[in-house]
Amino acid sequence: MNKLKAKIANIEVDKSLSLVTLDVGGLEWKSIIINADNTENYLKIGSVIYAIVKETEVVLGKLTEQNISLQNRIPGEITEIQQAKLLAKISLQTNVGKINAIITSKAVNQLELEVGMTVLAMVKTNELMLQK
């Protein structure tokens, strides 16, 4: 699991959904919370929390203009590649700490990923979990 320190910057509510805007090291990330109610007392603007994402939910791309719907993006330098026949674990150093991604070995080869390369890590809004 990737665990990044964040601060809640804004909360938009529509029925049983809350769109929580986070400041993650100066970058704006968003998380959808389903069925949020008053029991989540940490969901307050200004609260310092952790944004958590599974390694398998991190998407990697090269630093080109990417017109896609993934809003949570952070550049990082590849520090390690552990590649097996089917899957690879890619470790990135970012301005908010280490992030790991597990992607297919084929994707590593297609993107020509190498240690020292700067890439963009991306996470879908609904895959970002929040923790007090």
Sequence and secondary structure as in RCSB ss.txt:
>XXXX:A:sequence
MNKLKAKIANIEVDKSLSLVTLDVGGLEWKSIIINADNTENYLKIGSVIYAIVKETEVVLGKLTEQNISLQNRIP
GEITEIQQAKLLAKISLQTNVGKINAIITSKAVNQLELEVGMTVLAMVKTNELMLQK
>XXXX:A:secstr
 EEEEEEEEEEEEETTEEEEEEEETTEEEEEEEET  TT TT STT EEEEEE GGG EEEESS   SS  EEEE
EEEEEEEE SSEEEEEEEETTEEEEEEEEHHHHHHHT  TT EEEEEE GGG EEE 
